């Protein structure tokens, strides 16, 4: 997925990545809230509920760290492509990118869907 991004595309890519990251945080918070509400309604002990909540939080933190820590321009396209595949952002988010970059990202998304379908 190598492609040279213009300064304009890099700026837009950073904004898209930021929005995707905020969406992922919302998804993570929703998952934690779900675990909390399941615990209130369930028969599990507080210790088991705590361990489940802890595991959920640590797993999410690792996911965010792997994807976004030390993110540099050379990984912008791959990060956006993976966000597309995961459904964190939509193709509509790519509107401001240049046509070749947008086409490359959509092709990446489609190839990933074909490969794992």
Number of C-alpha atoms within 10 A of each C-alpha: 12 10 10 12 18 12 9 11 17 17 13 18 22 17 13 22 22 14 15 21 18 13 16 20 15 12 14 18 14 12 16 18 13 12 16 15 11 13 18 11 8 9 10 12 9 11 9 12 18 15 11 16 19 13 12 15 16 12 13 19 13 11 13 15 12 11 15 15 10 9 14 10 15 13 15 18 24 16 20 24 24 17 21 21 19 12 14 17 21 15 12 7 18 20 11 13 19 14 11 11 19 19 13 16 22 17 14 19 21 14 13 14 11 9 8 6 6
